[in-house]
Amino acid sequence: MKLIIIGANGTVGSAISNELGSRHDIIRVGKTSGDIQLDISNSAQIHELFARTGKVDGVVVAAGSVHFAALAEMEEEHFHIGLNSKLMGQVNVAQIAQPYLHDGGSITLTSGVVGEMPIRSGASAAMVNAALEGFVRGAAIELPRGLRINVVSPGLLEESVAALASLFRGFEPVSSQRVALAYARSVEGAESGKLYTVR
């Protein structure tokens, strides 16, 4: 299969690329690196991406930013970081990708553990992750031509513990390799509208 992985050089994206790259033709997309550069908050750039790649069999998004801060310190513009990037960036990829997917192709998005298990300073992340999961359930019943859409919700990554431990006390870390298997299940499986949690 020919697959696009957006966020391919991040911790999760690298693990996905390693998992799927041995079996499939991977186009690695990143904000500042990879085969093609893309800011997912810019829908014009998403259109340009698919115009360059042409038809593909699957699209995986492991990218998007959110702002972490105490709720009392959050201003409207801080919420818009997550809404414009992680939420609408992924929604726009899912919408724009459809004509470029072969029949039966897949779209895999990324939410995260904070949507299910809130943490201090994580209200924006919780909002965005829950919205992404709702979007996937709703979109799955309307996609044409046998197209599929799923979302993966990774837990705290082992590779991120050093940087994020103070926010995630008591969380059991998971390996990026384990997380990558959930993306493989979405891309290579047959399900749609599913939330794959990796805890």
Kinemage of the C-alpha trace (Angstrom):
@kinemage 1
@onewidth
@group {chain A} dominant
@subgroup {mainchain}
@vectorlist {calphas} color= white
{ca met a 1} P 0.000 0.000 0.000
{ca lys a 2} L 0.955 3.632 -0.478
{ca leu a 3} L 0.566 5.485 2.825
{ca ile a 4} L 1.000 9.065 4.005
{ca ile a 5} L 2.179 9.513 7.587
{ca ile a 6} L 1.815 13.079 8.843
{ca gly a 7} L 4.036 13.719 11.841
{ca ala a 8} L 6.326 10.928 10.684
{ca asn a 9} L 9.412 12.173 12.513
{ca gly a 10} L 7.812 12.598 15.943
{ca thr a 11} L 8.090 9.905 18.602
{ca val a 12} L 4.810 8.223 17.660
{ca gly a 13} L 5.183 8.953 13.954
{ca ser a 14} L 8.655 7.402 13.821
{ca ala a 15} L 7.362 4.247 15.485
{ca ile a 16} L 4.445 4.099 13.011
{ca ser a 17} L 6.840 4.579 10.095
{ca asn a 18} L 9.066 1.774 11.383
{ca glu a 19} L 6.100 -0.559 11.889
{ca leu a 20} L 4.458 0.040 8.508
{ca gly a 21} L 7.517 0.941 6.446
{ca ser a 22} L 8.735 -2.638 6.105
{ca arg a 23} L 5.515 -3.615 4.338
{ca his a 24} L 4.321 -0.480 2.574
{ca asp a 25} L 5.445 2.537 0.568
{ca ile a 26} L 5.566 5.415 3.071
{ca ile a 27} L 5.446 9.140 2.316
{ca arg a 28} L 6.823 10.852 5.423
{ca val a 29} L 5.358 14.292 6.124
{ca gly a 30} L 6.493 16.671 8.850
{ca lys a 31} L 6.204 20.312 9.785
{ca thr a 32} L 9.898 20.970 9.099
{ca ser a 33} L 11.256 17.613 7.889
{ca gly a 34} L 10.347 14.517 5.914
{ca asp a 35} L 9.623 13.950 2.238
{ca ile a 36} L 7.071 16.791 2.270
{ca gln a 37} L 6.603 19.640 4.746
{ca leu a 38} L 3.135 20.520 6.033
{ca asp a 39} L 1.505 22.609 8.750
{ca ile a 40} L -1.775 20.793 9.390
{ca ser a 41} L -3.398 23.986 10.657
{ca asn a 42} L -3.182 25.322 7.079
{ca ser a 43} L -5.841 23.713 4.871
{ca ala a 44} L -4.266 25.132 1.696
{ca gln a 45} L -1.105 23.186 2.493
{ca ile a 46} L -3.175 20.021 3.003
{ca his a 47} L -4.682 20.466 -0.470
{ca glu a 48} L -1.168 20.939 -1.883
{ca leu a 49} L 0.025 17.763 -0.136
{ca phe a 50} L -2.560 15.546 -1.803
{ca ala a 51} L -2.126 17.269 -5.158
{ca arg a 52} L 1.543 16.240 -4.954
{ca thr a 53} L 1.059 12.688 -3.715
{ca gly a 54} L -1.915 11.695 -5.841
{ca lys a 55} L -3.949 8.630 -4.938
{ca val a 56} L -3.004 6.713 -1.805
{ca asp a 57} L -4.348 3.798 0.228
{ca gly a 58} L -4.173 5.341 3.675
{ca val a 59} L -3.440 8.486 5.650
{ca val a 60} L -2.198 8.534 9.241
{ca val a 61} L -2.034 11.747 11.294
{ca ala a 62} L 0.197 11.778 14.367
{ca ala a 63} L 0.568 15.546 14.581
{ca gly a 64} L -1.025 18.568 16.169
{ca ser a 65} L -0.399 21.004 19.017
{ca val a 66} L -2.348 21.865 22.161
{ca his a 67} L -1.623 24.348 24.941
{ca phe a 68} L -1.113 22.998 28.466
{ca ala a 69} L -1.764 25.487 31.272
{ca ala a 70} L -3.840 25.833 34.421
{ca leu a 71} L -7.467 26.513 33.581
{ca ala a 72} L -7.359 29.876 35.380
{ca glu a 73} L -4.532 30.947 33.057
{ca met a 74} L -6.174 29.814 29.816
{ca glu a 75} L -7.323 32.586 27.475
{ca glu a 76} L -9.387 32.109 24.331
{ca glu a 77} L -6.313 32.203 22.112
{ca his a 78} L -4.764 29.345 24.099
{ca phe a 79} L -7.768 27.114 23.369
{ca his a 80} L -7.547 28.040 19.702
{ca ile a 81} L -4.069 26.494 19.471
{ca gly a 82} L -5.519 23.019 19.994
{ca leu a 83} L -8.720 23.741 18.076
{ca asn a 84} L -6.873 25.009 14.987
{ca ser a 85} L -4.011 22.515 15.039
{ca lys a 86} L -4.783 19.146 16.613
{ca leu a 87} L -8.557 19.206 16.114
{ca met a 88} L -9.336 21.030 12.873
{ca gly a 89} L -5.964 20.139 11.380
{ca gln a 90} L -6.834 16.441 11.626
{ca val a 91} L -10.477 16.979 10.646
{ca asn a 92} L -9.348 18.906 7.558
{ca val a 93} L -6.917 16.141 6.612
{ca ala a 94} L -9.757 13.615 6.889
{ca gln a 95} L -12.052 15.752 4.742
{ca ile a 96} L -9.534 16.732 2.079
{ca ala a 97} L -8.030 13.226 1.822
{ca gln a 98} L -11.217 11.457 0.765
{ca pro a 99} L -11.078 12.047 -3.018
{ca tyr a 100} L -7.419 10.984 -2.994
{ca leu a 101} L -8.035 7.644 -1.281
{ca his a 102} L -8.545 4.460 -3.247
{ca asp a 103} L -11.814 2.631 -2.541
{ca gly a 104} L -11.544 0.967 0.864
{ca gly a 105} L -8.751 3.296 1.952
{ca ser a 106} L -8.218 4.334 5.550
{ca ile a 107} L -7.815 7.478 7.623
{ca thr a 108} L -6.268 7.190 11.103
{ca leu a 109} L -6.269 10.149 13.495
{ca thr a 110} L -4.698 10.621 16.942
{ca ser a 111} L -6.347 11.688 20.210
{ca gly a 112} L -4.752 10.852 23.571
{ca val a 113} L -5.138 9.611 27.126
{ca val a 114} L -6.112 13.039 28.509
{ca gly a 115} L -9.456 12.815 26.721
{ca glu a 116} L -10.355 9.927 29.020
{ca met a 117} L -8.195 10.596 32.079
{ca pro a 118} L -7.997 14.353 32.737
{ca ile a 119} L -4.903 15.939 34.241
{ca arg a 120} L -4.230 19.361 35.729
{ca ser a 121} L -3.387 21.903 33.019
{ca gly a 122} L -4.942 19.598 30.406
{ca ala a 123} L -8.434 21.026 29.847
{ca ser a 124} L -7.678 22.017 26.255
{ca ala a 125} L -6.143 18.628 25.449
{ca ala a 126} L -9.122 16.832 27.037
{ca met a 127} L -11.541 18.914 24.949
{ca val a 128} L -9.686 18.362 21.680
{ca asn a 129} L -9.144 14.627 22.202
{ca ala a 130} L -12.791 14.007 23.055
{ca ala a 131} L -13.901 16.036 20.046
{ca leu a 132} L -11.651 14.037 17.717
{ca glu a 133} L -13.100 10.775 19.000
{ca gly a 134} L -16.637 12.081 18.478
{ca phe a 135} L -15.787 13.225 14.964
{ca val a 136} L -14.452 9.792 14.022
{ca arg a 137} L -17.577 8.009 15.274
{ca gly a 138} L -19.802 10.425 13.354
{ca ala a 139} L -17.748 10.462 10.157
{ca ala a 140} L -17.431 6.672 9.968
{ca ile a 141} L -21.112 6.160 9.133
{ca glu a 142} L -21.013 8.650 6.252
{ca leu a 143} L -17.786 7.927 4.412
{ca pro a 144} L -18.312 6.764 0.796
{ca arg a 145} L -16.710 3.973 -1.244
{ca gly a 146} L -15.862 1.749 1.703
{ca leu a 147} L -13.479 4.323 3.159
{ca arg a 148} L -12.659 3.762 6.829
{ca ile a 149} L -11.723 6.120 9.668
{ca asn a 150} L -10.412 5.324 13.149
{ca val a 151} L -8.623 7.125 15.974
{ca val a 152} L -5.775 5.963 18.212
{ca ser a 153} L -5.541 7.206 21.803
{ca pro a 154} L -2.003 6.639 23.099
{ca gly a 155} L -1.159 6.697 26.783
{ca leu a 156} L 1.880 8.434 28.245
{ca leu a 157} L 4.827 7.334 26.124
{ca glu a 158} L 7.894 5.851 27.789
{ca glu a 159} L 9.967 8.247 25.668
{ca ser a 160} L 8.063 11.243 27.078
{ca val a 161} L 8.269 10.422 30.781
{ca ala a 162} L 11.313 12.596 31.454
{ca ala a 163} L 9.624 15.669 29.991
{ca leu a 164} L 6.039 15.097 31.150
{ca ala a 165} L 6.233 13.099 34.379
{ca ser a 166} L 5.147 16.031 36.538
{ca leu a 167} L 1.843 16.248 34.637
{ca phe a 168} L 1.201 12.492 34.547
{ca arg a 169} L 1.858 11.244 38.081
{ca gly a 170} L 0.612 7.694 38.521
{ca phe a 171} L 0.257 6.965 34.803
{ca glu a 172} L 1.839 3.747 33.537
{ca pro a 173} L 3.944 4.531 30.446
{ca val a 174} L 3.542 2.616 27.190
{ca ser a 175} L 6.141 2.031 24.492
{ca ser a 176} L 5.857 3.773 21.144
{ca gln a 177} L 6.232 0.352 19.507
{ca arg a 178} L 3.055 -0.827 21.241
{ca val a 179} L 1.280 2.342 20.183
{ca ala a 180} L 2.386 1.789 16.584
{ca leu a 181} L 0.621 -1.584 16.525
{ca ala a 182} L -2.721 0.171 17.027
{ca tyr a 183} L -2.072 2.276 13.928
{ca ala a 184} L -1.183 -0.878 11.986
{ca arg a 185} L -4.474 -2.418 13.107
{ca ser a 186} L -6.344 0.643 11.842
{ca val a 187} L -4.519 0.830 8.506
{ca glu a 188} L -4.327 -2.873 7.709
{ca gly a 189} L -7.530 -4.043 9.384
{ca ala a 190} L -11.186 -3.800 8.393
{ca glu a 191} L -12.814 -1.784 11.180
{ca ser a 192} L -14.175 1.745 11.006
{ca gly a 193} L -15.364 4.236 13.594
{ca lys a 194} L -13.183 2.604 16.242
{ca leu a 195} L -11.223 4.105 19.113
{ca tyr a 196} L -8.020 2.155 19.757
{ca thr a 197} L -6.725 2.926 23.256
{ca val a 198} L -3.169 1.963 24.201
{ca arg a 199} L -2.649 2.097 27.972
